[in-house]
Amino acid sequence: MRFAAVLNQDGGTLRTIDIQAFADQLHQILEAAGHSVESEIVAGRDIAAALERAIAKRSVDVVLAGGGDGTVSTAASLLMNKKKALAILPAGTMNLFARGLGIPQTLEGALKSFADGEVIAVDMASANGQPFVHQFSIGMHAKMVQLREKMEFGSRLGKMQASARAAWAAIKNPPALKVSLTIGKTEIVTRTTGIGISNNLFGEGHLPYADNPAGGVLGIYVSVARRRHHLAKLLLDMLRGRWRQSAHVEVHQADRAVLKIHSSVKRVRAVMDGELIRLERETTVETRPGALNVLVPARGVSAKAA
C-alpha cells in the first residue's frame, strides 16, 4: 500500500517525543513490509491543510494521521465517503476510537499492526451535518472540558489529572438543561445534567468506546442523576463501562435523534470528539453507516453489522 503520514508535532504524545526519530521509525517499519511511505511533520495550526494535501494525492491509498483526538477527528471528517483509508496513530489521551478499532495502544505497536493490516468500512455520525467519530455531548461533559481548558498541563498524565479536577468541579456545581429529545416517534422532555450521543453503542466492562464500529446505530445516554453522589457514581460507572447497570442513566439506540434546547441560557456549548463547539438550539444527530474506510490490524475487528 501507499501511505501518506501526517504528524502533528503539537498533538497528543507526539509533542513529547523526538518526532523526527519517530518519523524515521515509521518509514522503516512500513517500508520493510513492502509499503511506500511519504511523511510530513507539521504544526497543529497546519494539520487540516496537510491532511487535505495528502488526501488529494491520487497515488495514496492510506492517510496515516498522528496527533490528538482533534487530529483524528479532522482526518476522519475529510476522508468521509472517500475510497482512501485512514490509519490512526494512538497519540491522544484515551484513544477511544482507536481502541474500538482494535489498534494497539503504543505507537510502535500500531505501526507494526498497519504493516500487515486490512481495510474495513466503519460508521461515522454527524450533528447538523458536522461529522464525528466518537461522541457528541452536552451538559456535564461540556462543562468539564470548559473547566479543563482553563488548567495547565503538559503531558497525557497531566491532562488526565486536570480532567479529574474538572470533573469534580463540575459535580459540585452541575449544569441543568431543559431539553426535548426525539428518538423515532418518541419525544422525551426532561431536565438533565447531561446527554451523550455516541457513534455506535458503547461496550460493557471497559472505557466508553464501541465494541462494534460498524453497528449502524447511535448510542444515546441521558443522565437522570441530580445529586452530587449520584453524579460521582455515574462518572465511575461510565469509566468502568457499566452503563446498562447504572440507575442514573437512560440508554437508547436509534439511527437518528433530534435534540432541542429549551433552557433560557444564551450560550450553550457541546463537545464533539473532545472539542468544544457552539450548540445550536436544535441539533439533528444521525448515523452514517460505512462512511469511513480504516486500516486496522488483520482480523482485529469484526465489521459485521449488529
N, C-alpha and C positions, 0 to 999 in steps of 0.2 A: 504493500500500500504506500501511497504518497502522503506524507504528513507535513502539515504546516503548524508549527508550535508558536504560540503567542504567550509570552511570560510577562506577567505584571510584576515588576520589581518592587512595587509598593503594596502588593496584595498578599494578605494572609502570611503564611510562614515563609514565603519567598523573600520577604523583606529582611529576614533574619539570617539568611544563608548566603554563601558565595554563589550568586545566581549564574555567573559565567561558568563556574566549575560544574554547576548542575546542568546547564545547557549542554556542555561537553559530554556529560554522562548520558544525557537524553539521546544525543546523536549516537553515541557508542552502542547503547543498548538496542535501539531500534534499527540502526544500520547493520549491526551484527546479525539481526534476524531477517535481513534482506529487504528492509524498507528504505525508502528515500526520505530524507528529512531536511526541511529548512526551518530556521527558527528566528524569532525576533524578540528582543528584550525591550520593553517599553515602560514608560512611566504610567501611573494609574490614569492620569488625565487623557492619555492617548490610547487607552486599551480598546475602546469601541472602534476607532478608526483603523487600528491594526488588525482587529478581527475582521472588519469589513474587507480589508485588502486581501487577507488570507482566504476568505470565503469566495472572493471574486476570481481567484485563480482557477482556471479550468483544469490545471494539472494536479490539483489537490483532491485527495479522497477523504482525508480526515483532518479536522482542525482540532488541535490539542490546546486546551485552554488552561493556563496555570495562574492562579490567584485566589482571592477570597470568594465568598458567596456572590458578591456583585459581579465579578468577572465571569463566573459560571453562568449566572442568570442572563447576562448580556449576550454571551456566546450562544446560549440556547435560543434566546429570542431571535437572534439574527439567522440562526440555522433552521428555525421552524419551517416545516413544509418544504425543505430543500433536500436534495439527494445526498449531499455531503454529510458525514457523520461527525459527532462531537466526542472527543475523548477528554475526560475530566481528571485533572490532577488534584488530589485531595489536599489542598493547601489552605483551606478555610478553617474555621474554629471547630465546627461539628461535622461538616461534610455530609449532611443528611441525605441529599440527593445521591451523592456518590455511594453512600452506604447502601441505599436501596437498589443500586445497580450492581452491587457485589464487588465494587472496586476496592482493592487493598488500601489500607489507610496510611501507608507510608509512601513517600514519593517514589522511591526506588521500586517498591513492590508494585505500584501502579504501572510504572513504565514497563516492567517485566511482563505484567499481565497483558499490556497492549501489544507486545511483540508477537503474540500468537492469539490475539483476541478475535472476537466476532462482532459484526454489526447487527444490531436489532432495532426495531422500531418501538418506542415507548411514548407515553402520553405527555402532553403538556396541558396547561389550563390557562385561562385568561380572565381578567377582571376589566370590564368595559373595553375589551379588545387588547389590553396590555398583557402580554404573555408572562407566565411564571412557571417554575418547575417544581417548587416545593409547597409553599403555603402563602395564603393571603389572610391577614388577621387584623382585628380591631380590638380596642379596649385595653386590657391588661398588657398584652404583648407590645402594643404600640407605645404605651406609657413606659414600659421597661426599656425599650430601645431609646426613647427620647431621653430618659434619665441617664442611660449608659453613655450616650453620646457626649454628655457633659463631663464625663470622667476621663482620666488619663490612664492609658495602659500601653505597653509596648511589646506585648507578646501574646500568644494564644492563651497561656495561663492567666495573664493579666486581664485579658478580655473576659475569660470565664469568671474570674473573681469580681470584675466590675458588673457582670451580668447578675451575679448572685446578690450584690449590694443593691442594684437597681430593682431586682425582683422584690426584695424585702421592703424597699421604699414604696414600691407600687402597692404591695399588700397592705401596708399601713394606711394608705390613702387611695383606695381603689376607685377607678372610674365607674360610672353607672350610666349606660346609654339606653335610651328608649328606642327600640328598633322594631321593624317588621321584617320577617324573613319568609319568602315564598319558596317552597320546595314542592315542585309538582303542582297539585291542586290544593295543597295545604299552606295556609298562612299562619305563621307564628308571630304574635305580637307580645313583646316582653321587654323588661328592663334587665339588661345583662351587664356583667363585668367584662365579658369578652366573647368573641366569636372567632374561630379559626376555620378556614376552608382549605383543605389540602388537595393536592394533585394525587388522587387515589387514597384509599383508606390507610391510615397508619396501622402497622402491625402491632401485635401484642408482645409484651415482655421485653421490650428494648426501647431505645431512644425513638422519638417520633419521626419515623420515616416509613415509607410504603414498602411492604414486602413484595407486592406485585406492581411494578411500574407501568404495566400495560393493562390495568384493570378496567379502564374506561369509565371511572366514576369519580365524583368529588366526595371527600370525607368532610362532613360538616359537624363542627363541635361547638355547642352552645353552653357557656358557663352559667350554671344556676347558683353558684356559690355567692354568698353575701358577706359572711363574717370572715375575719382575718384568718382564723384557724382553718376554716373551710377552704379558703383560697390557698393557704400554705399546703394543705393536704392535696388539693387539686394539682398544684405545681409538682409535688412529689410523685403523684400518680402519673402525670404526664411524662416525667423523666424516666419512670420505670415501665412505661408502656402499659399502664393499667387503666386505659380509657374506659373500657366496657364495664369494668368492675366499680368505677367511681360513681358515687352517689351525687357528685357535684357537676356533672356534665351530661348533656343530652347529645347522643350521637346519631346522625342521619347520613344517608348517602343518596346522591342524585347525579344527573348529568348536567343540571343547571340549577342555579339558585339566584334569587333577586333579593338584595339587601337594601332596605330603606332606613335612613336615619331620621328619627323624629325629635331627637333632643334639640334644644334651642342653642346649643353650643355653636359658635360661629365657625370655628376651625377644628375639624376632626381629622386625625391622622390615622393612617393604616400602615401596616408593614407588609411588604411583598418581597419574598425571598431575602429577608433580613434587612431590607432597605426601607426607610420611611418615605411614604408618599402622601400627597394630599387626597383625602377621601371625599368623593362626590356624595351628594345626598342620596343618590340611587346608584347601586352597582350591580351589574349582572355578571355573575361568575359562571363560566362554562368549561367543560372538559373538552380537550382537543385530542381525541384518540389517535395514537400512532403518528403524531405530528413531528416527532424528533427522532432522527437516527443517532444512535450512540454506539461507541465502541466499548465493549465490556469483556471481562475475562471469558475465555471459551467455556461454555457450559456453566457459566457462573450465575446466570439469571434465567428464570423461566418467563418468557414473554407471552404466555398464554393468557387470554382474557379471563377474568374471574367469572 
